[in-house]
Every structure is written in structure tokens, then in C-alpha cells.
Amino acid sequence: MRLRNKVVIVTGAGSGIGRATANLFAKEGAKVLVSDIESSSGKETVEEISKSGGTAVHVVADVSKADEVKTMVKKCIKHFRKLDVLFNNAGIEGPGGLLWKLKEDDWNRVMDVNLKSVFLGCKYAIPYMKKTKGSIINTSSELGLVGSTSRPAYSASKGGIIALTRSLALQCAPYGIRVNCICPGATETPLLVRFLSGKQKETSLRKVMQTIPLRRLGKPIDVAYAALYLASEESSYVTGSILVVDGGSTAQ
Ligand SMILES: NC(=O)c1ccc[n+]([C@@H]2O[C@H](COP(=O)([O-])OP(=O)(O)OC[C@H]3O[C@@H](n4cnc5c(N)ncnc54)[C@H](O)[C@@H]3O)[C@@H](O)[C@H]2O)c1
């Protein structure tokens, strides 16, 4: 087992990439704090883990709210006594459309949930992770590397995560904490379906697939395996890196 006796927090663990990662981490021996803004979906993830013989607890938290993130980390320490891995994964796509037509509140929400959340997670977790010399993993996106015709605010928030990951890696290195990020491409989750909403879903999914060199969409488990590598000791010399999991999309 690659994460035996490790304690991990996964945010956005009630769905998609977060749920797949929480399940995989638990199978690899980690004790998982499953965090999500949605209570029912978070509980479902915990049930899945428990049924497979793993250990998990659920904490409802909105990652854009400082007090809720602080409480989430405190609950982890209270329950599991330490924190080894923080997976800042929760994110939203926000509304699509031209940037100059976007409402200020919608811009702020996308930035708060996607980017400020990484700041908050790190702010409250790092003091504990200095003891464990842990690993922080942030979910960015291929749209943090290239522009988005439909969602510039989303793209900007994900680009911000890449820049923040690099700076944090430098600040955390003296403490033995590693900080990396993952850039998934189009991955089969509810978020992708919402991303393409308004367009004919089947047609647009097929169109997206045709643009991907590996000619398929990513699966949540593809990203989960990347997170597992970054969480485990196998990546002990890897920090400040941007791991792209996009079927070759941004290589074009
Ligand atoms: N699916 C893709 O194609 C894709 C591609 C690139 C990056 N990503 C990123 O991967 C991450 C996971 O997305 P997904 O595709 O699994 O989406 P998803 O919608 O399936 O899951 C996201 C989860 O985050 C939770 N969440 C939303 N807002 C929250 C908040 N304020 N506080 C706490 N939890 C909140 C949701 O309840 C949901 O359970 C996101 O950061 C997303 O931007 C996804």
C-alpha cells in the first residue's frame, strides 16, 4: 500500500475527480477526510470507502470560507491526530460567455472557490504539515495553461493555481513540504457536462474527443492515479511541478 498510515484531506470529494481520488487513497491505506460543500454526496463517498474496508470521515465545508476551512483542518487533526496530504481539488466552472458580460459576483465566486480556496487550505494546513513533511496537491486544469473561449474567469483561476503552486513549493521546501499541481484535460464528471451545457451534449462530447490526441475523454481515475503519485513517497523529489493529465491536448 502506497499511503499506509497517511492522513489525507480531499476537498470536492463528493463527486468526480475528488471522489475517485478519495476512494483510491483509501484503498492505498490512507485515512481520508472527505470534504465537500454537499453533505449527501460527501456521505456517499464515505459509505463507498467504508464498504471497501477503508477509513473515512465526512466534513461539510465551503472551501471559499476561511472559518469553514479552518474548522475542516481542525476536525482532521482532532479525529486523525495529523495531516500528511492536502488535496485542494474542489472547483466550479462558473457561467460561460464573454468576459465583459460576466457579472462581478460570478467572477468573484469562481476566484473564491477555485483559487482563494487553495490559499485558505494551505494557510490552515501548513502549520500541521510541517510536522509530517507532507504533500500538497492542487487541481488546476489544462485551461490554466491555455485560454478558454467560453470561460476566461475559470481559466484565470486555474492559471493562478499554477503560479501559486510554484511559489508555495519554494516557500515550503525548507520545511520538507512538497507542493504540486495537476492539470486535467476534459474528464468525464458532472462538471464537464455542465461545462458543455447549452450545446448538444452528445455532439459536443464527440467533438471534444476528436480534438484529443488519445481520442478519448479522461476518467476521474486517470487524475486520481496522478494524485496518488504526488501524494506518495515515490514523488519525494518532485515539487513545484505541473502534472498534465489531458490525453495530449495541450501538447498540440
Ligand atoms: N472534469 C473536467 O473536465 C476537469 C478538467 C480540468 C480540471 N477540473 C477540475 O477538477 C476539480 C474537480 O472537478 P470535477 O470535474 O470532479 O467536478 P465535480 O463537479 O464532479 O466535483 C466537484 C465537487 O466540488 C464540490 N464543490 C463545489 N463547490 C465547492 C465549495 N465551494 N466548497 C467545497 N466543495 C465544493 C462539489 O459539490 C462537487 O462535489 C475542479 O477543481 C475542476 O475545476 C475538472
The ligand as an ORCA input file, in Angstrom:
! r2SCAN-3c Opt
* xyz 0 1
  N     -13.921     17.473    -15.267
  C     -13.055     18.129    -16.005
  O     -13.092     18.074    -17.242
  C     -11.981     18.963    -15.336
  C     -10.904     19.412    -16.129
  C      -9.914     20.175    -15.539
  C      -9.967     20.476    -14.197
  N     -11.026     20.032    -13.456
  C     -11.033     20.392    -12.038
  O     -11.134     19.232    -11.248
  C     -11.709     19.561     -9.985
  C     -12.807     18.571     -9.678
  O     -13.828     18.725    -10.641
  P     -14.785     17.559    -11.143
  O     -14.680     17.533    -12.602
  O     -14.549     16.350    -10.360
  O     -16.187     18.258    -10.796
  P     -17.452     17.774     -9.979
  O     -18.455     18.852    -10.173
  O     -17.801     16.379    -10.346
  O     -16.943     17.780     -8.462
  C     -16.648     18.962     -7.794
  C     -17.025     18.806     -6.336
  O     -16.652     20.023     -5.670
  C     -17.706     20.370     -4.780
  N     -17.702     21.818     -4.549
  C     -18.128     22.797     -5.374
  N     -18.001     23.975     -4.800
  C     -17.485     23.759     -3.560
  C     -17.133     24.590     -2.478
  N     -17.310     25.919     -2.529
  N     -16.617     24.028     -1.367
  C     -16.442     22.692     -1.306
  N     -16.769     21.838     -2.283
  C     -17.291     22.374     -3.411
  C     -18.981     19.904     -5.463
  O     -20.051     19.744     -4.538
  C     -18.524     18.607     -6.112
  O     -18.745     17.510     -5.247
  C     -12.181     21.006    -10.104
  O     -11.238     21.859     -9.498
  C     -12.215     21.245    -11.600
  O     -12.043     22.588    -11.934
  C     -12.017     19.271    -13.988
*
